[in-house]
Amino acid sequence: WSSDVCSSDLLAAGSAMAQQIRMWTFLDPAGKDPREKVLAQLITKFEAANPGVKVLVEPQVWQQMTDKFFAAHQTGTAPDVMWVHLRRVPDAISLGSLANLDELFVKNWSKDDQEDVDGSFWRFAATPTAHYTIIHSRSNIGQFYRTDLFKEAGIDPKSLSTWDKFIKAAEKLTVRDAGGNVTRWGFGQAYAVDGANNSVVFSVLLDKQKTLFDDKNRATWATAAGIEGLNLQIDMIRKFKITSPTAISEKNDDLYDQFHAGRIAIVRGASARIPRAMQALGAEKVGFLPTPSFTEGKYSPTEVSGWAVSVWSKSQQRALAAKFVEYISSRESDTLWTTEGGAVPIRKSTIKNNPTFFADPKNAYLADVAAAMLDGGWFPPAGAGVGWNEELNRAAQDMLANNTDAKTALEKGQNNYNRANRLF
């Protein structure tokens, strides 16, 4: 009898353990970011609807999270639900680390459900019979700006489609004290090798030559377009003096902090960070600018980013993990992500069903970001390696620190990239 009780206790314990799913994400449900608050709400709702289930979030450093997941997949210790950086999704699929969501729940969706999420993000790295991710926190690299400072300076943000006009506006927004010391920079950029978004040269390369790579995915940066772009980027520090020389070592988070403090008028960053800026400054004080080009009325392409929410292929809790992924991507959840978290919608119905929200001027940036993604969003090609932002930023550092010319700096960068990715 006692052994039966022990067995029963063990089974109960095992059942309790089976009702827990682990998730790795850069969002902390205890945090203050609007998206973090939404995640906390969704976890509470999911657990309430599924008694006995616990969602254990293990927040990770975003720059390291995907590689850490790949290592954990190999050792069998990965989380049940994983947020993979968009550009690493093809690598994750090649590694066999992601479960096929079609088999887990998409097969049960109506045609209307599938059409609701259909688009370039849904099709990215997918096949006719397999979708491995639902991409959340969709973002476009661009510039966000202080609308109050623009108004004060008499600058129309819609007029800044060319680099010349953009630079002149940033010069006007740069403020110096009586001693000539800058108290507010016009344009904030970050060139740190770790923790910085793609830079101006990246967009110039896409604008001028449409790609960063040749047909074998080898970097092709030491070109006329690359040289022009990198020189423009460095001129913003040395010639036009709209960007601080500290850009050489700054990370994105450094820029955001200075933007919130009023020490920078425009920063180059990810649109997904706009809600946090609005939270710090007030929604009416923050707007989004697409990246300028050299052609009037035309913007440069920029990298589309996001986090691919997926189920680990070897999870012992695949069905429950899939249920959670499906829930946080539902119509109800997408409305929360958008209206309370400030995220670009993943569903068409979210825009259709919330006309009052999208008509509000303070939410206009979501439409601007969505349009920028549609018109100039760039997805990394299948088979592309990793590290292009890092090497392009290293080239900028080389110019600033060592007075290396742009062509030589870019040659070093592309060679480092090709060598690191074994592209010869």
Number of C-alpha atoms within 10 A of each C-alpha: 6 7 8 9 10 11 12 12 12 12 12 12 11 11 12 13 13 15 16 17 21 17 22 24 21 18 23 18 21 12 12 13 19 23 25 18 19 24 23 18 14 20 19 14 13 18 14 12 10 12 9 13 17 19 18 15 21 14 15 17 12 17 13 10 19 23 15 13 21 19 13 14 21 12 9 11 13 22 25 25 28 25 28 26 19 24 23 19 24 20 18 21 17 10 12 16 24 24 21 22 21 16 14 17 14 16 13 11 11 10 9 10 16 15 14 15 21 14 14 12 21 18 16 21 19 16 9 7 10 16 20 28 29 22 22 22 22 22 25 27 27 27 21 25 23 23 20 14 16 20 12 10 12 11 16 11 17 9 13 23 21 18 17 15 15 19 19 15 23 25 18 16 22 21 18 12 9 6 6 8 9 16 12 22 25 26 29 30 32 28 26 21 21 17 18 24 23 24 24 24 24 25 29 27 27 20 22 17 16 14 21 20 18 9 7 10 18 20 23 20 28 21 15 12 21 26 21 17 23 28 19 18 18 21 14 21 20 15 10 14 19 28 27 20 17 14 20 21 17 20 19 21 14 16 23 23 14 16 24 18 13 16 20 28 26 32 25 26 26 23 28 22 19 24 22 19 22 19 15 15 16 12 17 13 18 24 25 27 23 27 25 27 21 16 13 14 12 17 22 26 29 27 22 23 25 21 23 23 26 27 30 27 19 17 22 13 20 19 14 21 26 22 16 20 20 19 17 22 21 17 21 12 18 25 23 22 27 24 19 14 21 25 24 25 24 26 20 16 17 23 18 10 12 13 10 9 14 19 11 9 10 16 18 14 21 22 16 16 23 17 14 24 23 14 14 22 21 18 16 20 15 14 12 20 21 16 17 20 22 20 22 27 28 21 26 29 21 20 20 17 10 10 11 15 16 22 20 14 24 28 17 18 27 22 19 16 22 19 12 12 15 10 14 9
